[in-house]
Amino acid sequence: MNGSEDKGKEVFGGVVYECVRCGTKITAEKLAQLPEIKCICGYKVLKKTRPSVVKQVKAI
């Protein structure tokens, strides 16, 4: 595998959080590098963003 293929998979499957106050999006990998879990604006409330893929479930 190439490094570019691995990088594409991380971006696709990675968890993205959004700051409730300012709306800045940050990945879980970036949060792991920081000493505290908070946004760059200083706010500590983050929400997990939903993926853009819509699931369709077949009715029984």
Backbone torsions as a table, in degrees:
resi	resn	phi	psi	omega
1	MET	NA	144.3	176.0
2	ASN	-81.9	162.2	173.9
3	GLY	-66.1	-32.4	180.0
4	SER	-69.3	-33.7	178.2
5	GLU	-68.0	-41.5	178.1
6	ASP	-63.4	-41.2	-178.8
7	LYS	-64.5	-38.8	178.8
8	GLY	-64.1	-37.6	179.4
9	LYS	-69.4	-37.3	179.1
10	GLU	-65.0	-41.5	-179.4
11	VAL	-67.4	-40.9	-177.9
12	PHE	-67.4	-44.4	-175.0
13	GLY	-96.2	-1.2	-176.9
14	GLY	-73.0	153.9	178.7
15	VAL	-89.0	132.9	179.8
16	VAL	-116.8	131.0	178.2
17	TYR	-109.7	153.4	-179.8
18	GLU	-126.9	135.0	178.1
19	CYS	-71.0	135.8	-178.6
20	VAL	-72.8	-32.6	-176.8
21	ARG	-79.0	-56.2	-172.0
22	CYS	-103.6	-14.8	177.5
23	GLY	84.4	8.9	178.5
24	THR	-68.1	135.6	179.1
25	LYS	-99.1	136.1	-177.7
26	ILE	-140.6	141.3	-178.5
27	THR	-84.8	162.7	179.3
28	ALA	-65.2	-32.3	179.2
29	GLU	-65.4	-40.5	178.4
30	LYS	-67.1	-38.4	178.4
31	LEU	-64.6	-35.0	-179.6
32	ALA	-66.9	-26.8	-179.6
33	GLN	-77.2	-24.5	-176.8
34	LEU	-82.0	150.0	178.9
35	PRO	-70.3	-29.7	178.3
36	GLU	-123.5	152.4	176.9
37	ILE	-90.0	95.7	176.3
38	LYS	-159.6	163.8	-178.9
39	CYS	-76.1	168.7	177.0
40	ILE	-68.5	-21.1	177.6
41	CYS	-80.3	-9.7	177.8
42	GLY	101.5	-7.2	-178.6
43	TYR	-79.4	140.4	-174.4
44	LYS	-101.7	3.9	-178.6
45	VAL	-100.9	115.3	178.6
46	LEU	-122.8	147.3	175.1
47	LYS	-122.3	148.2	179.3
48	LYS	-80.1	128.1	-179.7
49	THR	-80.7	147.2	178.7
50	ARG	-79.8	147.8	175.9
51	PRO	-69.3	155.0	-178.4
52	SER	-79.2	-4.3	-179.3
53	VAL	-81.6	130.0	179.4
54	VAL	-96.2	126.9	177.5
55	LYS	-86.5	135.7	174.9
56	GLN	-116.5	126.4	-178.9
57	VAL	-110.4	131.6	-179.3
58	LYS	-78.0	131.9	179.1
59	ALA	-72.4	150.5	-179.1
60	ILE	-85.4	NA	NA
